[in-house]
């Protein structure tokens, strides 16, 4: 799931990526707002990743997730993937959170990025 989502973003397919996000995001962010954020991210990175290394991964409990994000309503484990990605406009740290959605399907529950130092 994580790779699928990131490949959609590498192809600048914001609409396809929207289809991979879960209810938590869709309940707290409008589609228009999310699309604007993703389009801004696509501009910041400048294109597809030429390199993406999985730096770490872990399984987080719902309590850990709520301590980071109090509005979270996840009830099961959250799979966290931490990447170091090289894009045309720089290197970035990317955190991707995947969890089982209300229908039991794995979906993206969060995606954060920041410049790598």
Rosetta constraint file for C-alpha pairs under 8 A:
AtomPair CA 1 CA 5 HARMONIC 6.22 0.50
AtomPair CA 1 CA 98 HARMONIC 7.66 0.50
AtomPair CA 1 CA 106 HARMONIC 7.06 0.50
AtomPair CA 1 CA 107 HARMONIC 7.00 0.50
AtomPair CA 1 CA 108 HARMONIC 7.76 0.50
AtomPair CA 2 CA 6 HARMONIC 6.26 0.50
AtomPair CA 2 CA 81 HARMONIC 7.82 0.50
AtomPair CA 2 CA 96 HARMONIC 6.99 0.50
AtomPair CA 2 CA 98 HARMONIC 7.19 0.50
AtomPair CA 2 CA 108 HARMONIC 7.47 0.50
AtomPair CA 3 CA 7 HARMONIC 6.01 0.50
AtomPair CA 4 CA 8 HARMONIC 6.30 0.50
AtomPair CA 5 CA 9 HARMONIC 6.49 0.50
AtomPair CA 5 CA 17 HARMONIC 5.69 0.50
AtomPair CA 5 CA 20 HARMONIC 6.61 0.50
AtomPair CA 5 CA 108 HARMONIC 7.83 0.50
AtomPair CA 6 CA 10 HARMONIC 6.16 0.50
AtomPair CA 7 CA 11 HARMONIC 6.31 0.50
AtomPair CA 8 CA 12 HARMONIC 6.36 0.50
AtomPair CA 8 CA 13 HARMONIC 5.14 0.50
AtomPair CA 8 CA 14 HARMONIC 7.13 0.50
AtomPair CA 8 CA 16 HARMONIC 6.35 0.50
AtomPair CA 8 CA 17 HARMONIC 5.78 0.50
AtomPair CA 9 CA 13 HARMONIC 5.51 0.50
AtomPair CA 9 CA 14 HARMONIC 6.28 0.50
AtomPair CA 9 CA 17 HARMONIC 6.55 0.50
AtomPair CA 9 CA 42 HARMONIC 7.31 0.50
AtomPair CA 9 CA 48 HARMONIC 7.62 0.50
AtomPair CA 10 CA 47 HARMONIC 6.43 0.50
AtomPair CA 10 CA 48 HARMONIC 4.19 0.50
AtomPair CA 10 CA 49 HARMONIC 6.40 0.50
AtomPair CA 11 CA 47 HARMONIC 7.93 0.50
AtomPair CA 11 CA 48 HARMONIC 6.64 0.50
AtomPair CA 12 CA 42 HARMONIC 6.67 0.50
AtomPair CA 12 CA 47 HARMONIC 7.73 0.50
AtomPair CA 13 CA 17 HARMONIC 6.27 0.50
AtomPair CA 14 CA 18 HARMONIC 6.12 0.50
AtomPair CA 14 CA 35 HARMONIC 6.49 0.50
AtomPair CA 14 CA 38 HARMONIC 6.51 0.50
AtomPair CA 14 CA 39 HARMONIC 7.08 0.50
AtomPair CA 15 CA 19 HARMONIC 6.57 0.50
AtomPair CA 15 CA 35 HARMONIC 7.60 0.50
AtomPair CA 16 CA 20 HARMONIC 6.96 0.50
AtomPair CA 17 CA 21 HARMONIC 6.86 0.50
AtomPair CA 18 CA 31 HARMONIC 7.74 0.50
AtomPair CA 18 CA 35 HARMONIC 7.64 0.50
AtomPair CA 20 CA 107 HARMONIC 5.53 0.50
AtomPair CA 20 CA 108 HARMONIC 6.03 0.50
AtomPair CA 21 CA 25 HARMONIC 6.57 0.50
AtomPair CA 21 CA 26 HARMONIC 7.33 0.50
AtomPair CA 21 CA 107 HARMONIC 5.27 0.50
AtomPair CA 21 CA 108 HARMONIC 4.42 0.50
AtomPair CA 21 CA 109 HARMONIC 6.17 0.50
AtomPair CA 21 CA 110 HARMONIC 7.96 0.50
AtomPair CA 22 CA 26 HARMONIC 6.40 0.50
AtomPair CA 22 CA 101 HARMONIC 5.81 0.50
AtomPair CA 22 CA 107 HARMONIC 5.05 0.50
AtomPair CA 22 CA 108 HARMONIC 5.55 0.50
AtomPair CA 22 CA 109 HARMONIC 5.58 0.50
AtomPair CA 23 CA 27 HARMONIC 5.73 0.50
AtomPair CA 23 CA 101 HARMONIC 6.49 0.50
AtomPair CA 23 CA 102 HARMONIC 7.14 0.50
AtomPair CA 23 CA 109 HARMONIC 7.86 0.50
AtomPair CA 24 CA 28 HARMONIC 6.39 0.50
AtomPair CA 24 CA 72 HARMONIC 7.03 0.50
AtomPair CA 24 CA 73 HARMONIC 7.13 0.50
AtomPair CA 24 CA 74 HARMONIC 7.90 0.50
AtomPair CA 24 CA 109 HARMONIC 6.31 0.50
AtomPair CA 25 CA 29 HARMONIC 5.70 0.50
AtomPair CA 25 CA 109 HARMONIC 6.28 0.50
AtomPair CA 25 CA 110 HARMONIC 7.33 0.50
AtomPair CA 26 CA 30 HARMONIC 6.33 0.50
AtomPair CA 26 CA 31 HARMONIC 7.01 0.50
AtomPair CA 29 CA 33 HARMONIC 6.33 0.50
AtomPair CA 29 CA 34 HARMONIC 6.19 0.50
AtomPair CA 30 CA 34 HARMONIC 6.15 0.50
AtomPair CA 31 CA 35 HARMONIC 5.96 0.50
AtomPair CA 32 CA 36 HARMONIC 6.15 0.50
AtomPair CA 33 CA 37 HARMONIC 6.32 0.50
AtomPair CA 34 CA 38 HARMONIC 6.19 0.50
AtomPair CA 35 CA 39 HARMONIC 6.01 0.50
AtomPair CA 36 CA 40 HARMONIC 6.17 0.50
AtomPair CA 37 CA 41 HARMONIC 6.25 0.50
AtomPair CA 38 CA 42 HARMONIC 6.13 0.50
AtomPair CA 39 CA 43 HARMONIC 6.36 0.50
AtomPair CA 40 CA 44 HARMONIC 6.27 0.50
AtomPair CA 41 CA 45 HARMONIC 6.27 0.50
AtomPair CA 42 CA 46 HARMONIC 6.19 0.50
AtomPair CA 42 CA 47 HARMONIC 6.72 0.50
AtomPair CA 43 CA 47 HARMONIC 7.53 0.50
AtomPair CA 44 CA 89 HARMONIC 7.00 0.50
AtomPair CA 45 CA 87 HARMONIC 5.55 0.50
AtomPair CA 45 CA 88 HARMONIC 6.43 0.50
AtomPair CA 45 CA 89 HARMONIC 5.30 0.50
AtomPair CA 45 CA 90 HARMONIC 6.75 0.50
AtomPair CA 46 CA 87 HARMONIC 6.55 0.50
AtomPair CA 46 CA 88 HARMONIC 5.36 0.50
AtomPair CA 46 CA 89 HARMONIC 5.34 0.50
AtomPair CA 47 CA 87 HARMONIC 6.34 0.50
AtomPair CA 47 CA 88 HARMONIC 6.00 0.50
AtomPair CA 47 CA 89 HARMONIC 7.92 0.50
AtomPair CA 48 CA 87 HARMONIC 6.14 0.50
AtomPair CA 48 CA 88 HARMONIC 7.36 0.50
AtomPair CA 49 CA 85 HARMONIC 6.29 0.50
AtomPair CA 49 CA 86 HARMONIC 5.45 0.50
AtomPair CA 49 CA 87 HARMONIC 4.57 0.50
AtomPair CA 49 CA 88 HARMONIC 7.29 0.50
AtomPair CA 50 CA 85 HARMONIC 7.71 0.50
AtomPair CA 50 CA 86 HARMONIC 5.70 0.50
AtomPair CA 50 CA 87 HARMONIC 5.96 0.50
AtomPair CA 50 CA 88 HARMONIC 7.61 0.50
AtomPair CA 51 CA 85 HARMONIC 5.67 0.50
AtomPair CA 51 CA 86 HARMONIC 5.09 0.50
AtomPair CA 51 CA 87 HARMONIC 7.41 0.50
AtomPair CA 52 CA 83 HARMONIC 6.40 0.50
AtomPair CA 52 CA 84 HARMONIC 5.76 0.50
AtomPair CA 52 CA 85 HARMONIC 4.24 0.50
AtomPair CA 52 CA 86 HARMONIC 6.31 0.50
AtomPair CA 53 CA 83 HARMONIC 5.41 0.50
AtomPair CA 53 CA 84 HARMONIC 5.25 0.50
AtomPair CA 53 CA 85 HARMONIC 6.29 0.50
AtomPair CA 54 CA 81 HARMONIC 7.03 0.50
AtomPair CA 54 CA 82 HARMONIC 5.92 0.50
AtomPair CA 54 CA 83 HARMONIC 4.46 0.50
AtomPair CA 54 CA 84 HARMONIC 6.56 0.50
AtomPair CA 55 CA 81 HARMONIC 7.89 0.50
AtomPair CA 55 CA 82 HARMONIC 5.53 0.50
AtomPair CA 55 CA 83 HARMONIC 5.21 0.50
AtomPair CA 55 CA 84 HARMONIC 6.42 0.50
AtomPair CA 56 CA 81 HARMONIC 6.14 0.50
AtomPair CA 56 CA 82 HARMONIC 5.15 0.50
AtomPair CA 56 CA 83 HARMONIC 7.11 0.50
AtomPair CA 57 CA 79 HARMONIC 7.34 0.50
AtomPair CA 57 CA 80 HARMONIC 5.47 0.50
AtomPair CA 57 CA 81 HARMONIC 4.47 0.50
AtomPair CA 57 CA 82 HARMONIC 5.97 0.50
AtomPair CA 58 CA 79 HARMONIC 6.02 0.50
AtomPair CA 58 CA 80 HARMONIC 5.29 0.50
AtomPair CA 58 CA 81 HARMONIC 6.78 0.50
AtomPair CA 59 CA 77 HARMONIC 6.28 0.50
AtomPair CA 59 CA 78 HARMONIC 5.64 0.50
AtomPair CA 59 CA 79 HARMONIC 4.67 0.50
AtomPair CA 59 CA 80 HARMONIC 6.05 0.50
AtomPair CA 60 CA 64 HARMONIC 6.05 0.50
AtomPair CA 60 CA 65 HARMONIC 6.63 0.50
AtomPair CA 60 CA 77 HARMONIC 5.66 0.50
AtomPair CA 60 CA 78 HARMONIC 5.03 0.50
AtomPair CA 60 CA 79 HARMONIC 6.30 0.50
AtomPair CA 60 CA 80 HARMONIC 6.99 0.50
AtomPair CA 61 CA 65 HARMONIC 6.41 0.50
AtomPair CA 61 CA 76 HARMONIC 6.84 0.50
AtomPair CA 61 CA 77 HARMONIC 5.07 0.50
AtomPair CA 61 CA 78 HARMONIC 6.44 0.50
AtomPair CA 62 CA 66 HARMONIC 6.13 0.50
AtomPair CA 62 CA 73 HARMONIC 7.97 0.50
AtomPair CA 62 CA 74 HARMONIC 5.80 0.50
AtomPair CA 62 CA 75 HARMONIC 5.72 0.50
AtomPair CA 62 CA 76 HARMONIC 5.98 0.50
AtomPair CA 62 CA 77 HARMONIC 6.11 0.50
AtomPair CA 62 CA 78 HARMONIC 7.08 0.50
AtomPair CA 63 CA 67 HARMONIC 6.21 0.50
AtomPair CA 64 CA 68 HARMONIC 6.63 0.50
AtomPair CA 65 CA 69 HARMONIC 5.92 0.50
AtomPair CA 65 CA 70 HARMONIC 7.69 0.50
AtomPair CA 65 CA 72 HARMONIC 6.97 0.50
AtomPair CA 65 CA 74 HARMONIC 7.95 0.50
AtomPair CA 65 CA 78 HARMONIC 7.65 0.50
AtomPair CA 66 CA 70 HARMONIC 4.48 0.50
AtomPair CA 66 CA 71 HARMONIC 6.86 0.50
AtomPair CA 66 CA 72 HARMONIC 5.53 0.50
AtomPair CA 66 CA 73 HARMONIC 7.73 0.50
AtomPair CA 74 CA 78 HARMONIC 7.92 0.50
AtomPair CA 74 CA 99 HARMONIC 7.70 0.50
AtomPair CA 76 CA 99 HARMONIC 7.33 0.50
AtomPair CA 76 CA 100 HARMONIC 7.18 0.50
AtomPair CA 77 CA 99 HARMONIC 6.49 0.50
AtomPair CA 77 CA 100 HARMONIC 7.89 0.50
AtomPair CA 78 CA 97 HARMONIC 6.37 0.50
AtomPair CA 78 CA 98 HARMONIC 5.66 0.50
AtomPair CA 78 CA 99 HARMONIC 4.74 0.50
AtomPair CA 78 CA 100 HARMONIC 7.80 0.50
AtomPair CA 79 CA 97 HARMONIC 5.66 0.50
AtomPair CA 79 CA 98 HARMONIC 5.05 0.50
AtomPair CA 79 CA 99 HARMONIC 6.19 0.50
AtomPair CA 80 CA 95 HARMONIC 6.99 0.50
AtomPair CA 80 CA 96 HARMONIC 5.80 0.50
AtomPair CA 80 CA 97 HARMONIC 4.59 0.50
AtomPair CA 80 CA 98 HARMONIC 6.46 0.50
AtomPair CA 81 CA 95 HARMONIC 5.78 0.50
AtomPair CA 81 CA 96 HARMONIC 5.18 0.50
AtomPair CA 81 CA 97 HARMONIC 6.43 0.50
AtomPair CA 82 CA 93 HARMONIC 7.17 0.50
AtomPair CA 82 CA 94 HARMONIC 5.80 0.50
AtomPair CA 82 CA 95 HARMONIC 4.64 0.50
AtomPair CA 82 CA 96 HARMONIC 6.48 0.50
AtomPair CA 83 CA 93 HARMONIC 5.75 0.50
AtomPair CA 83 CA 94 HARMONIC 5.05 0.50
AtomPair CA 83 CA 95 HARMONIC 6.39 0.50
AtomPair CA 84 CA 91 HARMONIC 6.97 0.50
AtomPair CA 84 CA 92 HARMONIC 5.81 0.50
AtomPair CA 84 CA 93 HARMONIC 4.74 0.50
AtomPair CA 84 CA 94 HARMONIC 6.31 0.50
AtomPair CA 84 CA 116 HARMONIC 7.51 0.50
AtomPair CA 85 CA 91 HARMONIC 5.55 0.50
AtomPair CA 85 CA 92 HARMONIC 5.28 0.50
AtomPair CA 85 CA 93 HARMONIC 6.35 0.50
AtomPair CA 85 CA 94 HARMONIC 7.11 0.50
AtomPair CA 86 CA 90 HARMONIC 5.97 0.50
AtomPair CA 86 CA 91 HARMONIC 4.37 0.50
AtomPair CA 86 CA 92 HARMONIC 6.49 0.50
AtomPair CA 87 CA 91 HARMONIC 5.91 0.50
AtomPair CA 87 CA 92 HARMONIC 7.63 0.50
AtomPair CA 90 CA 115 HARMONIC 7.35 0.50
AtomPair CA 91 CA 115 HARMONIC 6.07 0.50
AtomPair CA 91 CA 116 HARMONIC 5.42 0.50
AtomPair CA 91 CA 117 HARMONIC 7.99 0.50
AtomPair CA 92 CA 113 HARMONIC 6.44 0.50
AtomPair CA 92 CA 114 HARMONIC 5.47 0.50
AtomPair CA 92 CA 115 HARMONIC 4.29 0.50
AtomPair CA 92 CA 116 HARMONIC 4.57 0.50
AtomPair CA 93 CA 113 HARMONIC 5.48 0.50
AtomPair CA 93 CA 114 HARMONIC 5.40 0.50
AtomPair CA 93 CA 115 HARMONIC 6.08 0.50
AtomPair CA 93 CA 116 HARMONIC 5.39 0.50
AtomPair CA 94 CA 111 HARMONIC 7.08 0.50
AtomPair CA 94 CA 112 HARMONIC 5.69 0.50
AtomPair CA 94 CA 113 HARMONIC 4.37 0.50
AtomPair CA 94 CA 114 HARMONIC 6.75 0.50
AtomPair CA 95 CA 110 HARMONIC 7.81 0.50
AtomPair CA 95 CA 111 HARMONIC 5.63 0.50
AtomPair CA 95 CA 112 HARMONIC 5.10 0.50
AtomPair CA 95 CA 113 HARMONIC 6.27 0.50
AtomPair CA 96 CA 108 HARMONIC 7.28 0.50
AtomPair CA 96 CA 109 HARMONIC 7.80 0.50
AtomPair CA 96 CA 110 HARMONIC 5.80 0.50
AtomPair CA 96 CA 111 HARMONIC 4.57 0.50
AtomPair CA 96 CA 112 HARMONIC 6.60 0.50
AtomPair CA 97 CA 108 HARMONIC 5.89 0.50
AtomPair CA 97 CA 109 HARMONIC 5.32 0.50
AtomPair CA 97 CA 110 HARMONIC 4.93 0.50
AtomPair CA 97 CA 111 HARMONIC 6.35 0.50
AtomPair CA 98 CA 106 HARMONIC 6.39 0.50
AtomPair CA 98 CA 107 HARMONIC 5.51 0.50
AtomPair CA 98 CA 108 HARMONIC 4.57 0.50
AtomPair CA 98 CA 109 HARMONIC 5.34 0.50
AtomPair CA 98 CA 110 HARMONIC 7.15 0.50
AtomPair CA 99 CA 106 HARMONIC 5.31 0.50
AtomPair CA 99 CA 107 HARMONIC 5.75 0.50
AtomPair CA 99 CA 108 HARMONIC 6.59 0.50
AtomPair CA 99 CA 109 HARMONIC 6.25 0.50
AtomPair CA 100 CA 104 HARMONIC 5.01 0.50
AtomPair CA 100 CA 105 HARMONIC 5.16 0.50
AtomPair CA 100 CA 106 HARMONIC 4.30 0.50
AtomPair CA 100 CA 107 HARMONIC 6.21 0.50
AtomPair CA 101 CA 105 HARMONIC 5.42 0.50
AtomPair CA 101 CA 106 HARMONIC 5.98 0.50
AtomPair CA 101 CA 107 HARMONIC 6.16 0.50
